[in-house]
Amino acid sequence: TKNGETVSNTTTLGTGMVATANGKTYDIIIEGDVNGDGLVNIADAATAMTGVRGTENISGAYAKAALAVNNKTSGSLSILEVMAILNKL
């Protein structure tokens, strides 16, 4: 999990989790899954909006998941990412 706990092989993957295989660790990033629950829904748009407004710092895998909806790999979150997430619903 995003807290470092091991999960079963039937658990839904979410942004912020990591997978380890053959001694290598991979970050899980799901395009638009800004809150890490494995789904893309209104909660992700709301979370991204808190980052745009500056009331919450969205960083790491979560920022990458938000930026990915607009094919961006870096930069600041904007209302464009929030709208792109809403368009995925």
C-alpha positions as CSV (number, residue, x, y, z in Angstrom):
1,T,0.0,0.0,0.0
2,K,1.0,3.6,0.0
3,N,1.9,3.0,3.7
4,G,4.3,0.2,2.8
5,E,2.1,-2.7,3.8
6,T,2.0,-5.8,1.6
7,V,-1.3,-6.6,-0.1
8,S,-2.8,-9.7,-1.7
9,N,-2.7,-10.3,-5.4
10,T,-6.4,-9.5,-5.7
11,T,-6.1,-6.0,-4.2
12,T,-7.0,-3.0,-6.4
13,L,-3.8,-1.1,-7.3
14,G,-3.8,2.6,-6.6
15,T,-1.5,5.5,-7.2
16,G,1.2,5.7,-4.6
17,M,1.6,1.9,-4.2
18,V,4.8,0.2,-5.2
19,A,5.4,-3.1,-6.9
20,T,8.6,-5.1,-6.4
21,A,9.8,-7.7,-8.9
22,N,13.2,-9.3,-9.5
23,G,14.7,-7.0,-6.9
24,K,13.4,-3.8,-8.6
25,T,10.8,-1.4,-7.2
26,Y,8.3,0.3,-9.4
27,D,6.0,3.2,-8.5
28,I,2.3,2.7,-9.4
29,I,0.8,5.7,-11.1
30,I,-2.7,5.5,-12.5
31,E,-3.6,8.4,-14.8
32,G,-6.1,10.6,-12.9
33,D,-6.0,8.6,-9.6
34,V,-4.9,11.6,-7.5
35,N,-6.1,10.2,-4.1
36,G,-4.6,6.7,-4.5
37,D,-7.8,4.6,-4.2
38,G,-7.3,3.0,-7.7
39,L,-10.4,4.7,-9.1
40,V,-10.8,7.9,-11.2
41,N,-13.8,9.8,-9.9
42,I,-15.0,13.1,-8.5
43,A,-12.9,12.6,-5.4
44,D,-9.7,12.8,-7.6
45,A,-10.9,16.1,-9.2
46,A,-11.6,17.5,-5.7
47,T,-8.1,16.4,-4.5
48,A,-6.5,17.9,-7.6
49,M,-8.4,21.1,-7.0
50,T,-7.0,21.4,-3.4
51,G,-3.6,21.3,-5.0
52,V,-4.5,24.0,-7.5
53,R,-5.9,26.2,-4.7
54,G,-2.8,25.5,-2.6
55,T,-4.7,24.2,0.4
56,E,-3.0,20.8,0.1
57,N,0.4,19.9,-1.4
58,I,-0.1,17.3,-4.1
59,S,3.3,15.8,-4.9
60,G,5.2,12.7,-5.9
61,A,3.1,9.9,-7.6
62,Y,-0.1,11.8,-6.9
63,A,1.0,14.9,-8.8
64,K,2.3,12.7,-11.6
65,A,-1.1,11.0,-11.8
66,A,-2.9,14.4,-12.0
67,L,-0.4,15.7,-14.6
68,A,-0.7,12.5,-16.7
69,V,-4.3,13.3,-17.7
70,N,-2.8,16.1,-19.9
71,N,0.2,14.2,-21.0
72,K,2.5,16.2,-18.8
73,T,5.3,14.7,-16.7
74,S,6.2,17.8,-14.6
75,G,5.0,21.2,-13.7
76,S,2.4,22.7,-11.5
77,L,-1.2,21.5,-11.3
78,S,-3.7,23.7,-12.9
79,I,-7.5,23.8,-13.5
80,L,-6.8,22.1,-16.8
81,E,-5.9,18.9,-14.9
82,V,-9.0,19.1,-12.8
83,M,-11.1,19.5,-16.0
84,A,-9.3,16.6,-17.7
85,I,-10.1,14.4,-14.7
86,L,-13.7,15.4,-14.8
87,N,-13.8,14.6,-18.5
88,K,-12.7,11.1,-17.7
89,L,-15.8,10.5,-15.6
